[in-house]
Amino acid sequence: MKVFYMVIGLAIGIMWIVFLYKTCAPSVNLAGGGQQPHKIVRVYAPRTSAGSASSAIEQKSPISPTSCLIFAVFCAINLGIWFWGRHAIKSICERKDKSPAEKLQAIANEDILFDLPLYTGLLGTVIGFFLIARGSSSSRDVAYISTIIGIIFSACMRLFILRPTRHRLQNAI
């Protein structure tokens, strides 16, 4: 259970870091003396076809509630996969009629459960890039964070559920 809380804390920490980055990242403050110094803006100087620089000012906005909801959904999906994988491994190990070698083979057949968080992260990336194409402003964050969450959950499941169980069964052979 300690590992479960560690994974949850890590996922929440990553989302918190992204939130802080999106809302508090240092930007150029164009406010001069006496002008609204609390407004933070970013200045971009894109190149035009003639090669001259033109300025565009973009007001910085925090992460949208839709992005937060999508992050929460992907964390919930990966938590569901975590419990599903734990239950599958536990049910295989509790079988009294199987030898340790047969249990190892059964665990190898359940290997897809430990890759499933990666696939959900990939799905989040595809959804995020689809939303980018449709004009959503914070969908790039969804794409990146869903992939990171998927990688973290998959690695933790393999390290803290699958690996110790395999070692225990190999030592029993």
Secondary structure, 3 states (H helix, E strand, C coil): CHHHHHHHHHHHHHHHHHHHHHHHCCCCCCCCCCCCCCCCEEEECCECCCCCECCEEEECCCCCHHHHHHHHHHHHHHHHHHHHHHHHHHHHHCCCCCCHHHHHHHHHHCCHHHHHHHHHHHHHHHHHHHHHHCCCCCHHHHHHHHHHHHHHHHHHHHHHHHHHHHHHHHHHC
